[in-house]
Amino acid sequence: MIRASMFALAIASLTMFAGCGKKKDDGGSAKTTEKSGGGGAAAPAAGPTKLPKLNLQIDVPGKVEVGDAIMGEGHMLQGESIGAMQIEVAEKKKTLDDAKSDAEMYGPKDLKDETLPDGWAVTYSNTGSMGKNFFVDVQRDIGGKTYHCSTTGSEEKQQQAVLAACKSLKP
């Protein structure tokens, strides 16, 4: 009995380690897009990037990788101009006051809110143990669904790029 258990454990270990070196290619869960534009230090002009899981598009400057959302139905976008941002179908609709109340737990500085024709946007910063953080929280109602667009970044210019991108969401 002990020998059989040891053998099964050895086979399980070999199977587990054999898979470690393989690279999974799932045929396109992440896509990189690059917009044409100037070659200097400035990011190229924003252009449409498709968000296939949401049937939307968004304008983001520069090279962008589109992947799956960490949680929920949507996408995570990564790029130099935006850092990392999340766009997903909102599980429940929030009010602008709810968003400002949620921000209070981070001790926000420079909190700005904006009412949009189809939602709202909140931006603020704080200083944490890893330095300054820049938050964006946007909710939009598009085509009968509510979408949440957000980031926490380390640069103010990324915060501004994400805010502009979230406002550009369209079918």
N, C-alpha and C positions, 0 to 999 in steps of 0.2 A: 504494500500500500504506500509506504513512504517513497519507494523507488518510482512508482507511477506518478505520485504528486510532484517529485523532483523533476521528472521528465516533462510533465505538463508545464511546469513553471519555466523550464529551460526553453521549450518550444514557444511559449508565450513571449518570453524575453527576446528571443531571436526574431520573432515576427514583429514585435514592437520596434526594435532597433533597425530592422531592415527597411522599414517605412520611413525612418527619419531622414534619409538622404534623398528621398524622392521629392521633386518639385511638382506641386499640383498645378496643372494648367487646365482651368475650368472653361476655357474657350471664351473668355471675355467678361468675367465679373468686374474687372477693372479695365478702364479704357483711358488712354491718354490722348488728349487733344491739344493742338497748338494752333493758335490764331496767327495769321500773318501780321507782321508789323515791323517797326523799326528795330535796328540792331543795337542801339545804345543802351545805357543803363535803365532807361525808362521801360516799363512794361508795355507790351503791345496793347493796342486799343481793345476794349472789351468786345467780345463777339459771342454769338449764340453757342451754347453747349447744351446738348440734349440730355435730358434726365428720363431715360426710358421707363423706369419703374413708376414714375409719376405722370408720364405723358405731358411733361412741361419742358421748357427750356429756360436757360439762365445766361446772363451776360457776365462773363468772368474774364479779366485780363490775363494774358500770358498762357503758359502751358499748365494744363489742369488734368489731374487724374480723377476719374469718376469711378467710385466703387460703391459697395453696398453700405447702407446705414449700419451703424453699430447695433442699434436697437430700433425696432419699428420698421415701417414700410417707407423706404426712401433711399437716399444716397448720401455718401460722404464724398466731398470734393477736397482735393489737396493740390496745392500749388504755391509757388513762391509768393505770389501777390496776395493770397488769402490765408496762407497757413493751412488749416483744416477747418472745414465747415460742414454742417449737417443740415439736410433738408429732408423733412419727413411729413407724412400725414399726421396731423395732430390727433392724439388719443382723445383729448377733450379740449374744448375751446376755452381760452382764457381771456379775461378782460385786460385792458391796459393797466388798471389798478392792481390786478393780480400779478402782472409782470413786475410792476414797480415794487410791490410787496415782497415778491420772491428775491428781487435784487437786494433788498435790505439785509439779508443774511450774509452778504459779502462786504458790507460796509462800503457802499458805492461812493465814488467821487465823480464829479462831472456828469451826473445822471441827466440824460436828455431823453425826452419822449416825443414821439411824433404820431399823430393820427394820420393814417393813410386812407385813401378812398375805400379800400377793401380790407382794412386791418389796422395794425399799429407797429411801431418800432421803438425799441428801448436800447440805448447804449450807455455804458458807464465803464469806469476803471476802478481798480483797487490795487493795493500793494500787499502781496502775500509773502510767504517764506521763500519763494523762488523769484521774487521781484515783482514788477508791475504787470498786471493783467488787464486786457481790454475785452469787454463783453459786448456781444450783439445778440439781441433776442427780438425776432420779428415774427408776427403772425399775419397770414394772408388768407383770404377766402377767394378761391379761384375755381370756377366751374362747379360750384356746389360742394367743394371739399375745403377743409381748413388745413393749411400747411404751416409748419413751424420751421423757421430757418435760424440757425444760431452758430455761434463760435465763442470760444475763449482763446484769445491770442496773446502774444507777447509784444506785438508792435501796433502802434496806433494806426499806421498806414494800412495794415491788414484789416483792422477794425473798419476803417472807412471803405475799403474794397469789398468786404463782406456785406456791409450795410447796403452799398450800391447794388451789389449782386442780388441780395434778397429782394430789393425793391424792383429788380428787373424781371423777376419770375413771371412767365406767361405761358399760355398753352401753345 
